[in-house]
Amino acid sequence: MQVILGGYMATTAYSKHYAREIDVEQLAWLLSGRQPDASEQVSEIDSKWSEWIRSDVQCSSCGRIGAHVVRSARSRGTQKVIRQSHFRFLGQDGNDAHHPFCEFYGEDDGVLSQPDGLVNLGSERSAETRLIRELVCKGIEQNLFDQSTIRAMRQWFFELKASSRFRMTVTPEQVEWARCLRRHAHYQRWTFHPAQAEMPGFDWAAAAKYQFTEEHLPLFELLRETPVEATHWRRAQELTIRHKDQEVFDLSALRPHYDAALTLCRFVAKNAGVKFSPTDPDSYRWKGPPVPLLALCGLSLFVSSWDMNAAIAMFAKLLRSPAPADLSRGNVIGLNPFHEYTPWRLVQVSADIASSSFDGQDYPGRLAAIEAKLREQHRLWKLQNP
Ligand SMILES: [Zn+2]
């Protein structure tokens, strides 16, 4: 479901009573005590359960209670699902019950922002999700972890994020500036000399770009290992707008754990003997790892007290265990502790760049100014070298 892949709402939550992560449909089945057939749509939940749900069901991330069931809705015209069934967390006063730093705080309108881009982890469609779900089931059957371990991991991560914070003063323009720098080709180096411009077809625009590289070298270092994909940068801009002047969590505490999980992802993908995704493991850092794999790697490390080789040993055990008897035990939804890690990291990188870059934040304008400067150097040089 959307929630694990950068989504906006709590489509699943943690039931204390059932000690597992569930979605609205699963809760309906559990409460009514019957398994539906495959064709059945979302089941009704009797309103007599409302009070019980409010105190039993917790947010997967911040752990707050106050869950209300919101049923799915379809567009009247196209019959497309425009709102998934989900849990809305409300306090006694009717306001958002999530912790202000919770990833679901203020985001529970339940409207799907990209209905076509959804990957439904609850379905069997995604091969990589199916693979990970099987491994999760094996881990539970082998007593390597259980649903409450997953819950504990989520809580641990949440507290880590919430323990350090900063005020959001980054602007969308600063994010855009960082994005332009990220896209600027800076690997080739070239030093301008006015004599070069005597070439009949001299490329002034290219010269300006080379010069730009020389003048902004330290900034490219800050951008190392950040993604190029526009979606992450756009989301980073959205975050700066949504959280303008608010206190938000500081992601740097998360970074060593994210990096470790990513390293484990790459090792596992290269050595597991099964194919997790079409993406080359060496480019996970730039393109992003498969989210279900990242989530399971995070869990392996969490259970192994962040000892890389212990986590690898555990993963080997998962891969070598017999096929699980019960596939329903491994709901991977809600597993990913690194929700929106990448756009938040881009927000921080943009802040770092903005604080060390003094010469304006208009990329095309800056290039034009540099070109004008080089042309002027050439003009003066010509006067001396007629
Ligand atoms: Zn929450």
Residues whose N, C-alpha, C, O or C-beta is under 5 A from the ligand:
A	BS01	ZN	C59 S61 C62 G63 H98 H99 C102 F104
